Amino acid sequence: MSLDFYTIDDLELKDKAVLVRVDVNSPVDPNTGLILDDTRIRLHAETIAELSLKGARTVVLAHQSRPGKDDFTTLKQHSEALSAILDKPVKYVDDIFGSNAREHISALKSGEILLLENVRFYSEEILKRDPDLQAETHMVRKLSPMVDYFINDAFAAAHRSQPSLVGFALKLPSAAGRVMERELKALYSAVNNVERPCVYVLGGVKVDDSITITENVLRNGSADFILTTGLVANIFLWGAGTDIKKTNKEFIKNKDYCDCVKKCKSLLKEFEGKIIIPKDVAVSVDNMREEFSVKKIPDLPIYDIGTETIKEYAKIIRSARTLFANGPAGVFEQDGFSIGTEDILNAIASSSGFSIIGGGHLAAAANQMGLSGISHISSGGGASISLLAGEKLPAVEVLRQAKVVYKL
């Protein structure tokens, strides 16, 4: 597929007001509230630094987590981290599109940078609607007249049709930032050169995305095996009829993923032998890792996949010619439960096949381990896997539309 949209190279930026959407959503320590990993902030710093250097008056839009989660917070800390990385001041205002935000935008001078508040503090940002409707939201209508260009660098969120991601491109001349441009080049290249066997390793807690991807890639025949880990695996285990016990069932219910259990049961039946679920799991007993067969899971939270599962998955991974992985295998931040995530990453790195690692926690783990054998570490898990599954990314589609509408 052609990268048929504008990039930063197409824009005259000096003294222009530029609204740039980034994805600096970062892991946050639940106890201290401090950012645990600044990988995404560093990635987007490249685009922001270039805009500033070229004399743009740069206004940054971003989000952190989503309502209801422990790490849903302001972007004040992100502005401080970005300022330290860029070695220049990054102004922050706890407003998104109100009079305070607009006054700060108007006051910006050439080369200056302003970070607005977490866009998900605005209720309409959470709604999934068609781009035409998102372009008429209050945020888009209030901010569009304040700027000359919109740049979308938030590849990690490109699979979401939300106002800050798709609305502005229908109102302004728009382009892809450096992260977005680089990711799409790498991923489209991978899509056009898939070798078999092709294996997806899906984990983490974003179960709905993983289930959609599982269905798509198995139905269109682009994947040979799906290896399940993390909460994804727990839901598939429940769907397979495994008694994962009350504690784990309640966790799934509290996440509103009960409908996913039925879907997983259906997929396991339709694609028998293609979706691989764990043979054993690890739980915390008196703060120590203990492993149990899935036939004898105790009524304790599942924190990782077990050793037998790791061995089986590693064997499949090493035989693959193309590998796509997204989401950690368990609660890898906790002592004793990073084994599944680390061993799977090591197996991927030692594979001779082409490999892509999705963003977020898995990318953070891979970076911390200093692995060198992975072909591409993406900044976006859901977006990269969705694209590889053959889905169109709404944020990318509107950039293409903008190039048709706005001639530069």
N, C-alpha and C positions, 0 to 999 in steps of 0.2 A: 504494500500500500504506500502511496506517495505521501511525503511529508509536505503537503500542499497548503502551507500556511506561512505567515510572516514570522521572522525571528528578529532578535534584537538588531541584527545587522541591517535590517530594512528600515529602521527608525532613525529619524533625526532627533536626538535627545536633548541637546543643549538648551537649558532654560525651560524645558517642557515638564509639565506635571504628569507623572507616571504612576498609575495605580498597579501595583504588582501583588498578585496572590501567590503566597508560598505555603508550604506545609512544614511547619516546624513543630508539629505534634510530637512530643518527646516523652520517653519513660520518666515517671516521677516517683520518687521514694514516698510510699504511703505514710511513713512515719514523720519524715522531716519536711516533705513538700518540695524538696530540692530536685532539680533536673539530674537524672542519673547518666544520661548520654546525650551529647550535643551534636551527634552525627548529622542530623537533618538541618540543624541551624548552620553548621559549617558548609553543607552542600549549597544551601541557598545564599549564603554569604557571597559566593562567587558572582551570582547574578546581580545582587544588590550593590556589591562593590563596583561592578562594571557600570551600572546605571549612574551611580554617584560620580564616578570618575569621568563619565561623559557629560556631566553637568546637568543631569536630570534632577528634578525636585521629586524625590521618591517617597511614595506613600505605600506602606506595606499592610496587606490584609493577611490574617492567618487565624488558625484555630488551635485549641488545645483540648483534646478529649471531647466528651459530649455530656449533656446534662444527665445527672444521676450517678456519674462515676466519680470515684475518689480523686482522680487527677484532673477534674474539670475546674480550671482556675484561670486567673488573669494572665496576661502576657507580659507583665512587668519584668519578671525574671528572664524571659526570653529576650527582651530589649537589652537588658544588662549583658547577657551572654553574647548577643549579636554585636553590641558595642565593643566588647573585649576582643572578639574575633576580628572585627574590621579595624580595630584601633582608631575609632572615631566615634563621636557621639551619635547615638540613636535615640531620638526623642520618643517618648511613649505618652499616650493619652488614654485615659480609661473611658473612652467613648468610641462609637463606631461611625455613626453618621449624623449625630446630633450637632447642635450649634458649636459646641466645644471642639469637636473633631474638625468641623469645616473651617473654623477660625484658625486652627493649627495648620491645616492644609494651605490656606491662603497665605499664611505667614512664612511658609517654607521658601528658602533661598536655593539657588543653584548648588547642587552637590549635597544638600542636606537630606536626612532620612527621618521619616516619622513612622512609627509602628502604632497602628490603631488597636483597639481592644479586641479580644477573642470574639470572632464573628458569630460563634455559636451561643453567645449570650443573647443574640437576637433570635426570637422564636421562629421566624420564617426561614432562617438558614437551615433548620433541621428538616423542613418539608421537602419531599422528593416530588418535583413537578416538572413539566416540560419547560425547556429554556424560555419559550415565549412568555410564559407566566412568570418565571423567575426574573425576567428583565423588567417587569412592572412592579417589583417589590419596592418598599420604601427605601431600602439600602441602595439599590441600584439607581433609583430615580434621584436620590439626594446626592450621591457621590459622583455620578457620571458627569454632571456639568462642571465639577471641580477639577477635572483632569483632561489631558490631551490624548493619552494612550492607556490601554489596559494590557498588562503582560501577565500571562498565566504561567507560573513556574511550578505549580503545585501538582506535579505528576502523581504523587501518592494519593491524591483525592480526585483524580481525573475521571474516575468511574462514578462519581456522584453528580447528580443534577441538582445543584443547590445554587442559590442566588449569586454568591461570591465567586462561584466557579463557572457558571454558564451565562449569567445575566448580563454582565458588562460587555462581553464580546458581541452582543447583539445591539449595543448602544454606542460603541467606540471602536476606532481602529485598534486592532488587537494583534498580539504576537506571542510566541512561545518564548519562555526564558531559557537559560542555558541547561538547567536540570531537565526540563520538559523535552527540549530538543535532543539532548544526549540519550535520555531514556528511550524515546521513541525510535531513534535510529538503531539502537542496540536490539530492542525487542522486535521490531519489524524484520530485522535481519534474521533473528532467531526463528520467527514464524515461517520465514521463507526457506529455511534450511533445516527442518526437523528431521533427525535420523531416528530410526527405531532400534530397540524398544524405547518408548518415551514414558517416563515415570513422573508422576506428580506426588509430592510429599506435602500433605496439608494438615496444619495443626493450628495452635493458638486458640483464641476465644471468639473470633469472628466467624461463627458457624454458618450463618446464612449465606455469606459469600462463598465459603468453601463448598457447601452443598450445591449451590448453583453451578459452580465451576465443575464439580464432579459430574453432575448431570450433563453439562454441555460437552465436555471433552470426551466422555465415554459415548455419548449419543452420536457425536460427529466423527468418532473413530480416531481422534488425534492423540489419545492416550492409551497405553497398554495396561498400566496399573496405577491405582491410587493408594498410597500408603497413608493411613490416618494416625494422627497423634493429637495430644492436647485435648481440649474440650471437644473437638471434632470427633476424636476417637471414642470418647465416652458416650457421645450421643449415638454414634454408629453401633457401639456395643449394646446400648439399651435397645436400639432398633433391631438388633440381631437376636434379642431375647435374653441377653445376659443380665443377671441380677447385679446391678452396680450399686445396690443398697440405697437406703433412704437419704443419707447425707448428699450423695452425688445427684440423686434424682431431684432433691429439693433445690440444689444449686442450679440445675438446668431449668427447673420451673421458674425460679426467681429471675432467670435471664430471659424468660419468655420464649424458650426454645422448644416447648413441648410439641408444637406442630412439626418441628424438624425431625423429631424421633420417628414419626409416621413416614415422613419423606425418606429418611434413611433406610427404614425397613423395606420400602418399595424399591429403592435403588439397589439394595443388596440382593433382592430377588431378581430384578431385571438384569443386573450385571454380575451375575454369580461368578466368583473367582477373580474379578477385576478389582474389587475394593477390599483391601487387606486391613483387617482390624487386629489390635493387639492380642497376644496370647497371655501376657502377664503385665501387671502394673505395679507401681511403687507408691506406697503411702507412708505417712509419718506416724511412727509409733514411739512415743516418749521422745520426740524430736530426733529420731533416728530413721533412716531409710530402711524399709522392709518391703520385700517383693512377694506378690501373691499371684497365683494363677487366676485368670479371669473367672474361673469356676468357683473360686473361694475368696472373692473380694470382701474384705471386712467393711463394717460401717464407718469408714473413715474417708476423708477427701483423697481422691486420686491426684497425685502430684507429678507423676512421670510414667513413661512406659518402662516395662521391665527388661531385664537382660536378654531373655529369649526372643522377645520382640525386636530388640535392637539388632541382634545377630541376623534374624530373618530379613529385616529391612535393609541392613547393610549389604547383604548378599544381592538383593534385588537392585539396589542403587548402583553397585559396582558393575552390574551387567548392563546397565542402561547406557544408551548413546546420547539421549537428551534428558535433562533433569530440570524440573521446576519445583522449587520448594518455598513454602510460605508458612510462617507461624512456628513458634517454639514447640517442642515436644511435651513440655510440662512447665512447672513453676521453676524455671531455670535460675531465677534470682535467689532462691533459697538453698542453703547449704545441703548438699547431698542429692539434689534433684535437678542438677544441670546435666547429668550423665547422658540422658536420652538425646537432648538437644546437641550436646557437644559431639557425641559419637556419630550422629547422623550427619552433622556438618563435616566431620572428618572423613566420613565415607564419601560424601559428595565431592570434597576437595581432592580425594585420592582417586576418584573415578576418572576414566579417560574420556568420558563423554562431555558434551557441552552442557554447562550448568548455569542456571540463573536462580539467585536467592532473592525472595521478596523482601520488602522493607520492614521497618519497625523493629520489633524485638529480635527477630531472627537475624536481621542485618547487623544489629548492635552486637549480638553474640558472636557472629562471624568476624566482625571487626576487632572485638576484644581478643579473640583467639589468634588473630594475625594470620588467617589462612590465605594461602597464595594460589591454591589450585582451583578456585571458583571462577568461572568465565566472566560473570557479571553479577555484582551485588546491587540490586535495585533499591531505589529510595521508597518504593511503594509496593507493598505486598498485594493488596486487593486489586489495585489498578493493573499491575503487571500480569497477575494471573488472569484477570478478566480479559485483558487484551490477548493473551496467549490462548485463551479459550475461545477466541473468535468474536468476542463482544465488541461493539463500538463504545468508545469512551466519550460521554457527552461533552466534557470540557474540551476535548480535541476536535470534535465535530463542529462546535461553534467557532473555533479558531479558523477552521476551513471556510465556514460561512462568512466570517469577517473579511477574509482575503478577497472574496468575491464582491462583497458589498463596498468595502473601503479600498480605493485605489491609492497607493502611496507613490 
